[in-house]
């Protein structure tokens, strides 16, 4: 199995359905938007930022750096409609209760510097606002093991998943594992706390230190390298991040504070260089990026899904390491609330005899 043939047709069974057509992808995107859980938004964000729907609907050619697939696991048999698609039949008759979980699969390639190259990313959405049932946990584990077999034994990166779902997969060997907190804020509540700052260009700190608010660019990555847990490369910034914000010195253009909207529409990679910490710069990049994310998301939803009120269901999300209280306090001051504790894990599998001793 390689990138060019990354189509998991062998997984299609009476319980596993691919989501490939324009109308089917739009229907699933609408459902994820309505479901509104942190995992639903993560998968929806991945669909939007990669232009997956535009590709299916408008035959839009994309850079081959990123490849996405969407799969749905069904609880019950669903008769196909005239198009031969079970997802189309589900959407037509609003039979979403027959869907157990939805999975977004992502692969990057094209840059040796990208930590995720040749690793398959998995974003899983339980089709419920509650924890998965034991039957769903078991079905998810079997799906992942089948997927890993098709993936030729390479590692799989679980992008923000509940620990109990991982524990339901036998034979995991963790190569990387860390836990983070997911915070969220409804876009309707964005800007309602007294903590929101004035425009950065009008701030005293910008004028006194001669600073400018811009976006992350390729030359900035050398400065950013080693400053964050995850160091994005230029292609990831260009092709996968819907928005970034960066404060830099006006004179030499050096970046001193930054943040980006990840490929799944979550804020992350927040950092201020040491010599400029304690000046309140982080709140300005958060504020700037939040405004961009809301505008970008609303535009994509409005053009693709034809919602009459595209902002109503949008929830801004961020991720933070549990041990790092500084950004967490900042986000809480903006009105974000804790919604989930999730695990990020790169794994290999040894389903027969378990991981090596």
N, C-alpha and C positions, 0 to 999 in steps of 0.2 A: 504494500500500500504506500503510495507516495502522494505528493501534493497534487499532481496533475490528475490523479484518479481518486481524489478524496471525496468519493460519493458512496455512502454506506448503504448501498442498495441491498446488500446481503442481510441487513438488519430489518428490512421491511417484512413484517409478519402480520398476523391478524391483530396484534396488539401494538405494533410500532408503525407509525405513519410518517412519511417525509412531508415537509411543508415546502413546496417549491414554486408553485404558480403565483402570479401577481395577486389575485383575489384571495388566495389562501394565506399568503404572507400578511396581507393587510388585515384579514380577519383575525389572525393570531396576534398581530400587533395591537389591534383594538382591544382584544381580550386581555392581554397583558396590561395595557393601560388601565382598563377597568378594574382588574384584579388589584393592582396598586401596592403589592407587597414589595419589600426591598429587592427580592430576587426577580420579581417580575419587571421592575424598572431596570435592573441590571441587564437582563436579557433584551428588553426593548431598546435600551440604550445601545447595546452592541449591534442590534439590527439597524438602528438609525445611523450611527456613526460610520458604519461600513457601507452605507448605500445599498444594502442587500435588496431592499424593496424596489429601489429605482432600477437596479439591474434586471429584476424579474419583470417589472412593469414597462420599462422603457428601453430595454436592451442596452443599457448604458454600460460602456466599457470601463472597467476599473483597473487600477494598478494591481498587479498580481501579488502584492505584498501581504494582503490579508484575504482569507477565504472563510466564509461562514456557511453553516448549514443549520437548519432548524428541524427538530424531530419532536413528534408528540407520541406519548405512550397512552394507550387507551385502556380503560377499565373493562368495557364491554365491546362486543362486536358492533360495528357501525356499517350499515349498508352504504355503498358508494352511490353518489348521484350520477347524473348523466355525463359529467366530466371524468368519472372514474376516480374521484378523489374523496376519501373519507373525511378529510379536513373540510372540504367544501360542503359536504353534507352536514357536518357538525355545525358549521357557521350558519348555513341556510336555516336550519331548524333550531338554532340556539341550544345545541346539545352539549354544552361545555362540561356538564357534570359527568360526561362519559370520558373526559380526558383526565388522566392520573397526574402526569407531569409533562413539562415541556423542557427541552434541552437545546441550548445554543452551543454549537461546536465552532471553535475558531482556531485557525492556524495562520501563523505569520511565516514569511520567509523573505530572503533577499538581503539580509544584513547579518554578518557574523557577530556584530556588536550587540544585537538584540538578544536579550537573555531568553526570550521565549521562542526563538527560531527552532524549528523541528520539534516543538512541543505542542501538543494538542490541548487547547483550553476548553474547559467545560463549565458552562453556567447553567445551573439547574433551577427550575421553577416548579415547586409543588403547586398544583392547581387548587389551592385552598388558602385561606387566611390563618388556618391552624396547622399544627405539626402534621406530618405525613402519618398515615396509618401504618401498622406493621406490614400490611400487604404491599403498600406503596414503597416502603423502604426495601423490601425484598425485591420488588420488581425493578427498582432503580439500581440495586446492586447487580442484578443479572444483566441489565442493559449495559452498565459500565464494563462489566467483564467481557461481554460480547464485543463491545466497542474496542476494548484494549486488544483483544485477539486480532481484530482487523487492522489495528494500528501497528502491527508487527512488533509488539513488545516494547515500543518506545514509551517514554514517560508521558503522563497526563497531568495537566495543571488544573486543579479545581479552584475556580475563582470565586471565593466568598461563598462558602457552603456551611450549613449547620453541621456540627460535630456528629450528631446522631445519625445523619445520612452517611457520613464517611464510615462510621462504626458498623454500618450495615453492609459494607462491602468486604468480603473475605479476602485475606491474602495481601493486604496493603503493605508496601514498604515505603516509608516516608523519606524522600530525599530532601525536601524543604517543607517546613510546617511552621506557620505562625498564626496568631489569633488577632483579630482586630474588632473594633466597635463600629457599627454602622449607625450614623446619625442622619436624620431626615427633617426636612422643613417643607411644608406645603407652599407652593409659589404664591398663593393668595396671602400668606403671612410674611412674605419676604418684604423687609423694610419697615415692619411695624414696631420694632424695638428701638429704644432710645440709643442703642449702641451703634446704629448705622452711622457711618461717618459722612462728612461732607465730600463733594467731589475731590479727588486727590489733587488735581491741579490747583485747587483753591486752598489746600491745607498748608498749615504753617511749616510742617516738616518737609514738604515738597519744595517750598520756596526757600527755606533756610538751607537745605542740603543740596539744592539744585537737582531734583530728581524728576523723572518722567515715567508715566505709566504707559507701557507698550505690551507686546506679546513676546513669547519665547521664540528665539530664532536659532539657527544652526550654530553660530559661534558661541552661544551661551552654554551649550552642552558640555564644553570642556570645563567651564566653571562649575556647572551643576554636578559633574561626575564625582561620586563619592560623598555628596552632601545628603543624599536621600537613600532610603532603603532600596527603592527601585529607581534605576537611572535610565530614562527613556532615550532611544536613539533618534536621529533626525527624521527617519521615515515614520516612526511611530508618531512623532509630534506633527508632521505634515499631513499624514494620511488617516490617522486614527483619532486624534484629539479634536473634538468639535471646537474647543476654545482653550486659550491659555491667557494668563496675565503675568506680567513681569514689570517690576520697578527697576529702573536702571539709572545710573548717574548720567546726567545730561551731557557732560563733557566727553568722557571716554566711552560712554555707552555700556559700561560694565554692569551686568545684572547683579542685583543685591537682594532681591526678594522675588519669589515666583510661586506659581501654583498652576495646575492644569486640570482640565476636565478629561478624565480618562475615556477610553474607548467604550465604556459602558455607562457614560454620563454620571460619573461620580467624581467629586472633588478629591484631589490627592496631590502628592509631591509638593506639599507646602513647605517652604523653607525660606529663612532669612539668614544671610551670611553673618558670621559671628560678630563682626565689628559694627553691624547695624542693628543688632537685636536690642529690644527694649525701647524702640522708638515708635511702636504701633504700626509698622509697615504691613504686617501680616493681615490685619483687618482690612486694609485697603485692597490688597490683591484678592482676598475672599469676596469682598463687596463687588469688585469689578468683574470677577469671573462669574459670580452668581447672576449678575445682570445679563452677561453674555449667554449663559446657559439657558436661562428662561427664554430669551429672544430666539436663540437658535432652535431650541426644542419646539417652541410654539410654531415657528415657521415650518418646520418639517412635518409636524402633526397636521397643521392647517392644510398644507399642500397635498399630503398623501392620504389622510384619513377623512378629510372634509368634515371634521368636527365643527360644530357651530361655536363652541367655546373651548378652544384647544388648551387654554391655560388651567382650566378648572381642576384637572386631575394630575397636573404635573407636580412631582415632589422632588426637590433638590436633595441629593444625598452626598455624604462625605464618608470617608473611612479614616480611622486613626488607630495607631497602636495603643493597646490598653495602658502601657506603661508611660506613655507620653502625655502628661496632663495639660501641657501648655496649649497645643492646638485644640484639645477638647474643650477647655474653658472658653477659648475664642469662639468656637462654633456654638457653644451653649449660650453665649452672650448674644449671638445673632438670632437665637430662637430655635436652633436645632435641638431635637430630642433623640434620645437613644431608642432605636427600634430593633436592633438585632446584634448578637455577637456571632461572628462568623469565622470560619477557618479558611486559610489559603494554603494549599498543599500541592506540592509536586510529588507524584507517586509513581511507583512501578508496582506490578502485581505478580504474585506467586500463588495463584489459586490452588495449585495441586498440593504443595507441601508447605505453604506459608513462606514468609520472608526468610532469607538466609540467616543462620545463627551468627 
